Amino acid sequence: MIDKLAAHFATHETAAYLVGGYVRDWLISAKPGHDIDLAVPGEAEAVAKGIASEFGGTTVPLSPSHGVIRVVVPRDPGHVDGDEIDEIDTPWVIDIGGSTDGRNIEDNLVRRDFTINAMAIPLADWRSQDAVIDPFGGRSDLAAKTIRAVSSTAFQDDPGRLLRAVRLAGQLKFRIEPDTSKAIAANAHLLADVSPERVREEFLKILSLDGAKGQLEVLDHFGLFKLVVPELQSAKGVDQPNMHYWDVWGHTMHAVEAAELVTKGHQNSPIYSCVPWTPDSEAHFNRHATDGHTRRTVLKLAALFHDVAKPQTKTQDATGRTRFFGHSEQGAEIAANRLSQLRVGSKGIDMVGKMVEQHLRPTNMKNGEEWPTNRAIYRYFRDLGDVAIDTLYLCLADYLGAKGPNLVHEDWRNHARMVGHILHIGTSEPVSPTTTRLITGHDLMTHFKLQPGPEIGVVLERVEEARAAGEIETKEQALEMAFNALKNAAGQPLDGAHSGSN
């Protein structure tokens, strides 16, 4: 695509420069993404329309006030390398910034965020590192793995850079240099002026990174986290029963960390090798869920909110035992409200809300030391639907986040085995709610001469639970059970024949 763009501008005898993250990633030999930033003289809109016309793309006004137009160009499957075949659906995104006031490329770069993003290279010479234009020492900061603001007003000029600094540091494993750190802390309050959509985009990117816990703690250190999720500030210092090693805040942070780690496979670890994990598990958590992010990221988001209501629900009973009655249900409401304000997609809000509401259920399905019954597992998968699997892994993360250094390996192994049992039974036939029913409502109405009514649904559900428990297997057995259930409910003989006589 870069070669095509270079040829395009050469044909039109127009100067253009590669700028921003693409240059940065190219210089550190990282695999560049599909986002390309270009700086051009003149009006960006005219240039963008020319590129869109030549390459079959569409234009999107990205930031008209700053003269930036986006061009989205579908990728050509015929020119995708073998190792990129899974990426053919990812389009090229070309952001074009123009200048109509006679500014040169250095004037463009001085308005950028960080030195490592304030480099440019003429598009015509893009394969030559000697051609890199670097007025602010970006290459030196790349070598030193340092995030440094280009100017002292970088965050006042664009407060969205406050989150971007932390995200880049986590993404690249760089440090934020001291003066830039001071500037972030001093200007943290400006984040309130940033659009919710942009805050959501940067925050979810931070959460998606490996080592998300550390980046959340950096956000908190700078005073940014309280502006993104203010409801969690009251979790600090809230003590918990002895089964918890940390207070609610510490537990929350470690639960996010554990949610990340329980979805990374066995890792040759005595702890994580206990986690039920197969290629199907990997595929599940790699699937897109909401706002361009995977189920793995949404699981970490649920871990962040799973105990958000503990501070306001904390009580002590007559024996002095600490309780948090209703924290799951209240937490689901708080999570939904906050995520709505952050403009998270409706699917993501629903997923997180359901996981927060039901995060205790897998453990509560046990009967003393006995593992959950098939009936209980069937009900669990029926009720949680799309997030049944995800909530099991939240349960694992919650356990690890509670025990911390006090983790007893044998107890953890038993807990993980119990979760693995629920997962195995719940995703196997015939327990899965997606299995074809043995009998239908039409069967009941025809066989027993019934009129439509709520009792039919109740009977069908009892039949499916019995099937899940392995108590019945055939349609005849299902009709027999339905006959008895209907007879007991009605307290009188049925008009239809006894199922056993057919």
Residue pairs with C-beta under 8 A, 6 or more apart in sequence:
1 36
1 73
1 92
2 18
2 36
2 123
2 126
4 55
5 16
5 36
5 38
5 51
5 94
5 123
6 123
6 124
6 126
8 50
8 51
8 54
9 15
9 16
9 40
9 123
9 124
10 124
12 50
14 40
14 41
14 42
14 47
15 40
15 41
15 122
15 123
16 38
16 39
16 40
16 47
16 122
16 123
17 38
17 39
17 40
17 105
17 108
17 120
17 121
17 122
17 123
17 133
18 36
18 37
18 38
18 120
18 121
18 122
18 123
18 126
19 37
19 38
19 39
19 97
19 105
19 108
19 109
19 112
19 117
19 119
19 120
20 37
20 112
20 117
21 32
21 33
21 35
21 37
21 117
22 32
22 33
22 35
22 36
22 37
23 119
23 120
23 121
23 132
24 116
24 117
24 119
24 138
24 142
25 31
25 32
25 33
26 32
27 119
27 129
27 132
27 139
27 142
28 142
28 172
34 75
34 87
34 90
34 91
34 92
34 93
35 93
35 94
35 95
36 92
36 93
36 94
36 95
37 94
37 95
37 97
38 47
38 94
38 95
38 96
38 97
38 123
39 96
39 97
39 98
39 99
39 105
39 108
39 120
40 47
40 96
40 97
40 98
40 99
41 98
41 99
42 98
42 99
42 100
43 67
43 98
43 100
44 67
44 68
44 69
44 96
44 97
44 98
45 59
45 69
45 98
47 69
47 96
47 98
48 59
48 69
48 70
48 71
48 94
48 96
49 59
51 57
51 71
51 73
51 94
51 96
52 58
52 59
52 71
52 73
55 71
55 73
56 73
56 74
57 71
57 72
57 73
57 74
57 91
57 92
57 94
58 71
58 72
59 69
59 70
59 71
60 69
60 70
60 71
60 72
61 69
61 70
62 68
62 69
62 70
62 95
66 97
67 97
67 98
67 99
67 100
68 95
68 96
68 97
68 98
69 95
69 96
69 98
70 93
70 94
70 95
70 96
71 93
71 94
71 95
71 96
72 91
72 92
72 93
72 94
73 91
73 92
73 93
73 94
74 91
74 92
75 87
75 88
75 89
75 90
75 91
75 92
77 88
80 87
80 88
97 108
99 107
99 108
105 120
105 133
106 133
106 135
108 120
109 118
109 119
109 120
109 133
109 135
109 136
109 150
110 118
110 135
110 136
110 150
110 151
111 150
111 157
112 118
112 150
113 149
113 150
113 154
113 158
113 161
113 164
113 165
114 138
114 141
114 147
114 148
114 149
114 150
114 154
114 161
114 165
114 168
114 180
115 136
115 137
115 138
115 141
115 148
115 149
115 150
116 138
116 141
116 142
116 146
116 147
116 148
116 168
116 174
117 138
118 134
118 135
118 136
118 138
118 150
119 132
119 133
119 134
119 138
119 139
120 132
120 133
121 128
121 131
121 132
121 133
122 131
122 133
125 131
132 139
136 150
137 148
141 147
141 148
141 177
145 172
145 173
145 174
145 175
146 174
146 175
146 176
146 177
147 165
147 168
147 169
147 172
147 174
147 175
147 176
147 177
147 180
148 177
148 179
148 180
149 155
149 161
149 165
149 179
149 180
149 183
151 157
152 183
154 161
154 183
155 161
155 162
155 183
155 184
155 187
155 190
156 187
156 190
159 187
159 190
159 191
159 193
159 194
160 194
160 198
160 199
160 202
162 184
162 187
162 188
162 190
162 191
162 194
162 222
162 224
163 191
163 194
163 199
163 202
163 203
163 206
163 219
163 224
163 228
164 202
165 176
165 180
165 184
166 176
166 184
166 206
166 215
166 218
166 219
166 222
166 224
167 202
167 205
167 206
167 209
167 215
168 174
169 175
169 176
169 215
169 218
170 206
170 209
170 211
170 212
170 214
170 215
170 218
171 205
171 209
176 184
181 222
184 222
184 224
185 221
185 222
185 223
188 222
188 223
188 224
188 227
189 223
189 227
191 199
191 224
191 227
191 228
192 227
196 341
196 342
196 343
197 343
199 228
199 342
200 291
200 342
200 343
200 344
201 291
203 228
203 342
204 291
204 292
204 293
204 297
204 301
204 344
206 212
206 215
206 216
206 219
207 216
207 256
207 293
207 297
207 300
207 301
207 304
208 293
208 294
208 296
208 297
208 300
209 215
210 260
211 260
212 256
212 257
212 260
212 300
213 253
213 254
213 256
213 257
213 260
216 225
216 253
216 256
216 304
217 253
219 225
219 228
220 226
225 232
226 232
226 233
228 342
229 304
229 305
229 308
229 338
231 308
231 334
231 338
232 249
232 252
232 304
232 308
234 311
234 312
235 247
235 248
235 249
235 252
235 307
235 308
235 310
235 311
236 247
236 248
236 249
237 247
237 249
238 247
238 248
238 249
238 310
238 311
238 314
239 247
239 322
240 246
240 247
240 248
240 251
240 310
240 322
240 402
241 321
241 322
243 402
243 403
244 251
244 402
245 251
245 402
245 403
245 404
245 405
245 406
246 253
246 254
246 401
246 404
248 307
248 310
248 311
251 307
251 401
251 402
252 303
252 304
252 306
252 307
252 308
252 401
254 400
254 401
254 404
255 303
255 304
255 306
255 307
255 397
255 398
255 400
255 401
255 402
256 300
256 303
256 304
256 397
256 401
257 401
258 303
258 396
258 397
258 398
258 399
258 400
258 401
259 299
259 300
259 302
259 303
259 393
259 394
259 397
260 296
260 300
261 267
261 272
261 397
261 400
262 272
262 275
262 393
262 396
262 397
262 400
263 281
263 285
263 296
263 299
263 393
264 272
265 272
265 277
265 282
266 272
266 273
266 275
266 277
267 273
270 409
271 400
271 407
271 409
271 412
274 412
274 413
274 416
274 417
275 393
275 396
275 416
276 416
276 419
276 420
276 423
276 424
284 295
284 389
284 390
285 294
285 295
285 296
285 299
285 390
285 393
286 294
286 295
286 296
287 294
287 295
288 294
289 295
289 297
289 298
289 347
289 348
289 351
290 298
290 344
290 345
290 347
290 348
290 351
291 344
291 345
291 348
293 348
295 390
298 348
298 351
298 352
298 390
299 355
299 390
299 393
299 394
299 397
301 339
301 348
301 352
302 335
302 351
302 352
302 355
302 356
302 359
302 390
302 394
303 394
303 397
303 398
303 401
305 331
305 334
305 335
305 338
305 352
305 356
306 328
306 331
306 355
306 356
306 359
306 394
306 398
307 324
307 327
307 331
308 331
308 334
308 335
308 356
309 324
309 326
309 327
309 328
309 329
309 330
309 331
309 333
309 334
310 324
310 327
310 331
312 330
313 324
313 325
313 326
313 327
313 330
314 322
314 323
314 324
315 322
315 323
315 324
315 325
316 322
316 323
317 323
328 356
328 357
328 358
328 359
328 360
329 357
331 356
331 357
332 353
332 354
332 356
332 357
333 353
335 349
335 352
335 353
335 356
336 349
336 352
336 353
339 348
339 349
339 352
340 349
344 352
351 386
351 387
351 390
354 384
354 385
354 387
354 391
355 387
355 390
355 391
355 394
358 383
358 384
358 387
358 391
359 391
359 394
359 395
359 398
360 395
361 380
361 384
361 391
362 372
362 380
362 391
362 392
362 395
362 418
362 419
362 422
363 395
363 399
363 415
365 372
365 376
365 377
365 380
365 422
366 372
366 418
367 373
371 418
371 421
371 422
372 380
372 418
372 421
372 422
373 469
374 425
374 431
374 468
374 469
374 470
375 465
375 466
375 468
375 469
377 422
377 425
377 426
377 431
377 468
378 426
378 431
378 433
378 464
378 465
378 468
378 469
379 465
380 388
380 422
380 426
381 388
381 426
381 427
381 431
381 432
381 433
382 433
384 391
385 433
388 426
389 423
389 426
389 427
392 419
392 422
392 423
395 419
396 415
396 416
396 419
399 412
399 415
400 407
400 412
403 412
425 431
426 432
429 435
430 467
430 468
431 468
433 464
437 460
437 463
437 464
438 463
438 464
438 467
438 472
438 474
438 475
438 477
438 478
439 460
439 463
439 475
439 478
439 479
439 482
440 460
441 452
441 456
441 457
441 460
443 475
443 479
444 450
444 456
444 459
444 460
444 482
444 486
445 451
445 452
445 456
447 479
447 482
447 496
447 497
447 499
447 502
448 482
448 483
448 486
448 494
448 495
448 496
449 494
449 495
449 496
450 456
450 486
450 496
455 486
455 489
458 485
458 489
459 482
459 485
459 486
459 489
460 482
462 481
462 485
463 472
463 478
463 481
463 482
463 485
466 472
466 478
466 481
467 473
467 478
472 478
472 481
476 499
476 500
476 502
479 499
479 502
480 499
480 500
482 499
483 494
483 496
483 498
483 499
483 500
486 494
487 493
487 494
